[in-house]
Amino acid sequence: MLEELTVRNYALAETINLSFEGGLTILTGETGAGKSIIIGSIGFLLGAKADTTIIRTGAEEASVAAVISVDSGNSDAKTWLDEHDIETDDGRITVRRNIKRNGRTSIFIQNEAVNRSALQEFMVFLFDIHGQHEHESLLRKETHRRYMDRFAGLESLAFEFNKTFNELAEKRKIYENSISNEKEKAARIDLLNFAIEEIDAAALKIGESRDLEAESSMLASFEKLATYVKTASNAVYSGENSVLSLLRTAKSAFDNAAEIDTKLSTLLKRIENVYYETEDITGDLRSYCEGLSFDPARLEIVEERLAKIYKLKKKYSKNQNTDISTEIEKTQEEVVLDYRNMAEAEIEALQSSDQDREKLKNDILLLEKEIAQKASVLSAKRKEASGRLSSRISTILSRLGMPNAAFSVSLERKSAKDDKSILLGPWGADDVEFLIRANIGEEPRELARIASGGELSRIMLAIKTALIIDEDSVNGKNSAETLIFDEIDTGIGGEVALSVGEYLSMAGRKKQILCITHLASIAVRSDHHLKVEKKERDMRTITQVVILQKDDRVSEIARMLSGDRGETSIAHASEMLKKYSSVV
């Protein structure tokens, strides 16, 4: 459970120190106040990608730290800590992550340095964060199998199956290549050796094509870039009537005017803010202009190098039988180098003896038996769990304002075109798909055919809590201890919002829930209410977080109800809090 959070120089947040407790914590505030900064800083601490743009202007580094208590029943987290020789401090751990202006980052768990991959691996045992648009992932069928396996506790079995599947596919490929005749084999070896030599000669560096493309685009449009920058510099600081010059005149005039009429002091501060910001822009723009130069020879070198990389990618990627989603995530260089490694492995296989070939055949037969058995076990466990998941989510949806909804998990066996033989895919023999019947009398339909974004939000909330919270257990499932919902109220209102608020409150009795919302009917259910607001201090904008109590909470609920804090809104807010809040 998250107990303390410290955020320094992250975006608009200068320094934020927060203490959290169990139950339902609601975060509210005006649009643009910085609620996303709080979620973003937590995401940063959980291992999200980040760059130097998150560092507050004028600061040299951004940092986020947290004190987290690890539940004694969280065996996944305990095992991870034991495997990495990290001890808790009376059941608590401290996690810190920072990023400097030069791009260097550091991550510590209990003062032990770890990399981002390890951080992500560990924090998934403690937190589950739901972003504003994550419910859209429900429209992608490939995510359903992952949710199904997570609920059933089959993730490790599924990964073991996938490992065996890939091993079998690779061995089959090697075997098929190995049974070609000697003449074909020799020709194939020559071809593969040529490919290896050509790739090695190119001396590829992973990621270089992306950098080169960016540089090529800039150099190719250098004349336009220089013109635009010159126009900008003339307008900002070097022109006869530059913005900086005009602002300097305006600031001086306002200085004098404010001495005569103090009511102008607010306008004076705003003019000063604009002036100082323009001065900063001027400095950065001058530095950029001084470093701006064009080298035609460099453009030619870049384009030649890109052409070589493109040629290799086009030539060798088409020969790989890689998964499309995996291919998309790889750089051009990785795709080519993967082919080079495959070619090397294939040469070794082709040069193996007939005895090796026979052993390979026996290995394939054993793997086929093993994978068939694993697929059978996975299918049986998925079938058993699908009914429980369907029932669990249907029950939750009824509490979320969808009393007539029926959620079901469709499990179909993959089959060949003749419908007689069962096919195995990378994750088993099952096609998993979530179906929903929104109203009585309707047929179950694919989630993609649901019209309402509000229904998708509620289904995602139901799935998330079903995966994390065990309705039959006091402590919940052995999984994430803190659930974070960023605007789960998308597309809902009225009675539905009341139902969502009630359910979040119920979930807060078993897990720590952090939720950003714009709806008063959800906010009144909170055990703890935090308000995020934007303030000006020393001519700088900062985001701060305030813990609301009693009258302040009534005032914030009133604002959320009607946008003002009039007597009617205050009375309505007070009545809602009396009716729905468990906090006195």
Buried (B, 14 or more C-beta within 10 A) or exposed (E): BBBBBBBBBBBBBBEBEBEBEBBBBBBBBBEEBBBBBBBBBBBBBBBBEBEBEBBBEEBEBBBBBBBBBBBEEBEBBBEBBEEBEBEBEEEBBBBBBBBBEEEEBEBBBBEBEBEBEBBEBBBBBBBBBBBBEBBEBBEEBEBBBBBBBBBBEBEEBBEBBBEBBEBBEBBBBBBEBBEEEEEEBEEBBEEBEEBBEBBEEBEBEEEBBEEBBEBBEEBEEBEEBBEEBEEBBBEBBBBEEBBBBEBBEBBEEBEEBBEEEEEBEEEBBEBBBBBBEBBEBBEEBBEEBEEEEEEEEEBEEBBEBBEBBEEBBEBBBEEEEBEEEEEEEBBBBBBBBBBBEBBBBBBEBBEBEEEBBEEBBEBBEEBBEBBEEBBEBBBEBBEEBBEEBBBBBBBBBBBBBBEEBBBBBBBEBBEEEEEEEBEBBEBBBBBBBBBBBBEEEEEBEBBEEBEEEBBBBBBBBBBBBBBBBBEEEEBBBBBBBBBBBBBBBBEBEEEBBBBBBBBBBBBBBBBBBBBBBBBBBBBBBBBBBBBBBBEEEEEBEBBBBEEBEEEEBBBBBBBBBBEEBEEEBBEBBBEBBEEBBEBE
